[in-house]
């Protein structure tokens, strides 16, 4: 049995969840979200608009494997339309700067050229300081992939710690050469 899948998902007061056929629709303060569920495998129940439970119709090794995954996807979508997800990036290095130009994030990372990253729809990027970038949105997977893409432009190196890292991320520092 799935430990995660058995736990019911509580629905916050501001969020409305409805099941229409195989589509689970969520509406909250930050927007709307839909998840298509396979009704041949899973049975979804909404208890008085306060809880959602998901149970497999037939328990076998394959349904056990994806039971917890589907429960987590539903929980993340409900949390996304209610609170949203936020990641904060820090740029460390001499001359490292970020700026918003239209619908692009302009990054100066010590290369001979600037890097312009087109901001995808559904994600909001705010440059609080020149060295702090705040990424937020209602889709956890999209926010995480945008964060990873921006971090990949200049990975933090272990000697001086220059590069892009998440706030609170620990960078293993190495000692330089000795004489």
C-alpha positions in Angstrom: 0.0 0.0 0.0 1.1 3.5 -0.7 1.8 5.5 2.5 1.4 8.8 0.6 -1.6 7.7 -1.5 -3.7 6.7 1.5 -3.6 10.2 3.0 -6.5 12.4 2.1 -5.9 15.9 0.6 -7.5 18.7 2.5 -9.0 21.5 0.4 -8.5 25.1 1.7 -11.5 27.4 2.1 -10.6 29.6 -0.9 -10.2 26.7 -3.3 -13.1 25.0 -5.2 -12.5 21.4 -6.5 -14.9 19.6 -8.9 -14.7 16.4 -10.9 -16.1 16.5 -14.4 -15.7 13.1 -16.1 -12.0 12.4 -16.0 -10.9 16.0 -15.4 -10.3 17.3 -11.9 -10.8 21.1 -12.0 -9.4 23.4 -9.3 -10.1 27.1 -8.9 -8.4 29.4 -6.3 -7.2 32.9 -5.7 -4.2 32.5 -8.0 -6.0 31.0 -11.0 -7.4 27.7 -12.4 -5.8 24.3 -13.0 -7.0 21.1 -14.5 -5.6 17.5 -14.1 -6.7 14.7 -16.3 -7.0 11.5 -14.3 -7.3 7.9 -15.6 -10.7 6.9 -14.2 -10.2 3.2 -15.3 -7.3 2.9 -12.7 -8.2 5.4 -9.9 -11.4 6.3 -8.1 -11.6 9.9 -7.0 -14.0 11.1 -4.2 -14.6 14.7 -3.1 -16.0 14.7 0.5 -18.3 17.8 1.1 -15.8 20.1 -0.7 -13.3 19.7 2.2 -11.2 16.6 1.2 -10.2 14.7 -1.9 -9.3 11.0 -1.7 -7.8 8.9 -4.4 -7.9 5.1 -4.4 -7.0 2.5 -7.0 -9.8 0.3 -8.3 -7.5 -2.7 -8.5 -4.4 -3.0 -6.3 -1.4 -4.4 -8.2 2.3 -3.5 -8.3 1.8 -1.0 -11.1 -1.1 0.9 -9.5 0.8 0.9 -6.1 3.7 2.6 -7.9 1.7 5.5 -9.4 -0.9 5.9 -6.5 1.3 8.2 -4.4 2.5 10.1 -7.5 -1.1 11.0 -8.6 -1.9 12.0 -5.0 1.1 14.3 -4.9 0.2 15.8 -8.3 -3.3 16.7 -7.1 -1.9 18.1 -3.8 0.6 20.3 -5.6 -2.0 21.6 -8.0 -4.4 22.5 -5.1 -1.5 24.2 -3.2 -0.5 26.0 -6.4 -3.9 27.6 -7.0 -4.1 28.6 -3.3 -0.6 29.8 -2.3 1.7 29.3 -5.4 5.3 28.4 -5.4 8.3 30.7 -5.1 12.0 30.2 -5.6 14.7 32.8 -5.0 18.0 32.9 -6.9 21.1 34.8 -5.9 23.8 35.9 -8.3 27.3 36.0 -6.8 30.3 37.5 -8.6 31.8 40.7 -9.7 29.6 42.4 -12.3 26.9 39.7 -12.1 23.5 41.5 -12.7 19.9 40.6 -13.6 17.2 42.9 -15.1 13.8 42.5 -16.7 13.5 43.9 -20.2 9.9 43.4 -21.5 9.2 39.7 -21.3 12.8 38.7 -21.1 15.2 38.2 -18.2 18.6 39.8 -19.0 21.5 38.3 -17.2 25.1 39.6 -17.2 27.2 36.8 -15.9 30.8 37.7 -16.8 30.6 36.4 -20.4 31.4 38.6 -23.4 27.6 38.7 -24.1 24.4 39.1 -22.2 22.1 36.2 -21.8 18.4 36.9 -22.6 16.0 34.3 -21.2 12.4 34.4 -22.5 10.0 34.2 -19.5 7.5 31.4 -20.1 3.8 32.0 -19.6 2.5 31.0 -16.2 5.7 32.1 -14.4 6.3 35.6 -12.9 9.9 36.7 -12.5 10.8 39.7 -10.3 14.3 41.2 -9.9 14.3 42.6 -6.4 17.9 43.7 -6.3 20.3 43.4 -9.2 21.6 40.2 -7.7 18.3 38.6 -6.5 15.8 37.0 -8.8 12.4 35.8 -7.5 10.6 33.2 -9.5 6.9 32.5 -8.7 4.0 30.7 -10.2 1.2 28.2 -9.6 2.7 25.2 -11.3 5.5 23.6 -9.2 7.0 21.7 -12.0 7.2 24.8 -14.3 8.7 27.0 -11.5 11.3 24.3 -10.8 12.3 23.9 -14.4 12.6 27.6 -15.0 14.8 27.9 -11.9 17.0 25.0 -13.1 17.3 26.5 -16.6 18.4 29.9 -15.2 20.9 28.2 -12.8 22.4 26.3 -15.7 23.6 29.5 -17.4 26.3 29.9 -14.7 26.8 27.0 -12.2 28.3 28.0 -8.9 32.0 27.1 -8.9 33.5 25.6 -5.7 36.6 27.8 -5.3 35.3 31.4 -5.1 31.5 30.6 -5.1 30.8 32.6 -8.2 27.7 31.8 -10.1 23.9 31.4 -9.6 22.5 29.5 -6.6 19.2 29.2 -4.8 18.7 31.1 -1.6 19.8 28.8 1.3 21.6 26.4 -1.0 24.9 25.1 0.5 27.9 25.2 -1.9 30.8 22.9 -1.0 33.8 25.1 -1.1 37.3 23.8 -2.0 40.6 25.0 -0.9 42.9 26.5 -3.6 46.4 25.5 -4.5 49.1 25.6 -1.9 52.7 26.4 -2.3 
